[in-house]
Amino acid sequence: MNQIEVFEEIDAPPEVVWDVLLEFDSYPEWNPFVRAIEGEPTEGEQLRVRIEPPDSRGMTVKPEVVAVEEHRRLVWLGRLVVPFVFDGYHEFHLEPINNGERTRLLHRETVRGALVPLLFDAEALEDGFEAMNVAVKERAEARVEAAS
């Protein structure tokens, strides 16, 4: 099992960060890593997710949403053909900090399976996560600024 975790502290409440994460239609405008998501963020639904890691090959995956906790957590599981060949468990966790005025965003990927050594480019994914987290931060903080 391999895992990547990238954290970002955001000067916006979890509700604002959640709204940014779930506005899939706007991803092509601002998201440097996840270029598109089609589908609904509802447990049991299948998404179509286009990722383009920096300096790496892009790919489209069709994961199933396995957990949604409003303003707290969004999780999907993607598989290559059958279980345990290459499984990717992708998570966004929002933790309120400073009495809910700010958010700690955790962006995590856990992968396992026989093809992980061949297909898992940890460095490129971590770079992509960091770029996306910064973009989420900028977008959420701009909304808070505009509202005040």
N, C-alpha and C positions, 0 to 999 in steps of 0.2 A: 504494500500500500504506500502510495506517495501522496503528499499533501502540500498545498501552497496556501498560505494565509497572508493577506495584506490588510492592514488597518489604516483608517483615515479618520481624523477627528474633524467634525464639520460644525461650523457655527450656524446651525439651523436645527430646529426640533425634528424628532423622528418622523412626524407626519409630513413635513416638507420633503425630507429625503425620500420617504416612501413614495410620495407622489412622483418625484423625479424618476425613481427606479421603475415605476409601473407605466410610465408614459412611453410605451414601446414605439408608437408611431413617430416620435420625435428622435429616436436614437440615431438615425442617419445624420441629423443636423449637428449633434454634439458628441456622440460617443465614439472615441477613437479605437475601441477594442470590440465591443459588441455592436456591429454595424446595423443589425436588424433583428427584430423579434416579431414573429407573427404568432397569434394565438392569444388565449386568455389566461391570466395568472390565477387559475382555479385548480384546486386539487383534482388529479385525474386527467386533466387536459394535456394534450400534446402540443408543444411549441415547435416552431421552426426558428432556430437561432443561427445567425451568421456571425462568426467571430473572425477577426483579422489581427492576430498577434503581431507586434512589431517585428520586422525582419524575419518573418516566418510565413509559411503557407496558410492561407485562410481556409476555413472549412464551414460547412453547414451541418448542424446536428439537429436531431428531432427528439429532444428529451421529453419526459413526462413530468409534470408538476407534481411533487410529492408532499409539499407542505407550504401552507400560506397562513401566516399569522399577521394580521393587519398591523402595520406600523412597526413590526418586529422582525419578521423572517419570511424569506422566499427561497424555496429549495426545488431544484429539479434534478432528475436522474437521466443521464443519457447512456445509451449502450451501443456498442458496435456489434450488430447482428444478434448475438445471443449473450446471456449473462456470463460474466467472468472472462470474456475475451478482452474487452476494454470497457469498463464502467466508469463514468465520471459523475460524481455527486457534487453539484454546484450550489453554493449557498451565499445568500446575503443576509447578514444579521445586523439589526439596528439596535444599539444599546443607548438609552437616554443617559446623558450625563449633565451635570450642572442643573439639577432639578428639571430636566427635560428641555432646557433651552438649547442644548447642543446634542450632537449624536456621535457615537463611535460606530463607524461602519466597518464591519468585518466582511471581507470578500474571500471566500474559501473554495478550493477545489480539492476533492479527494478522489484519487483514481486507483483502480486495481484491475488486475487481469493479466492474462498471458502476454498480451501485446504492449503492455505499458512500457517496457524497455525500448521498444521500437518506435512508439508513437508519441510518447509524452515528452514534450519540450518544456521543462519546468522554467527555464530562464525566460523564454519568450512569453509564456503564460503569465509569469510574475510581472514582467514588464507591462503586459497588457492590462493586468489587474490594477497595477499602480496608475497607469494612464487613465483608466476608467474611473477609479476612485477620485483622482484629482478633478476630472471632468464633472462627476456627480457633486463634489464639494463646491466647485465654482458655480454650477447651475443652482444648487440649493441655496447657497449663500446670496446669490444675486436676487433670488425670490424674496428672501427675508429682507434684504436691503431695499428692494422696490416697495415692499409692503410697509416700511417704517417711514 
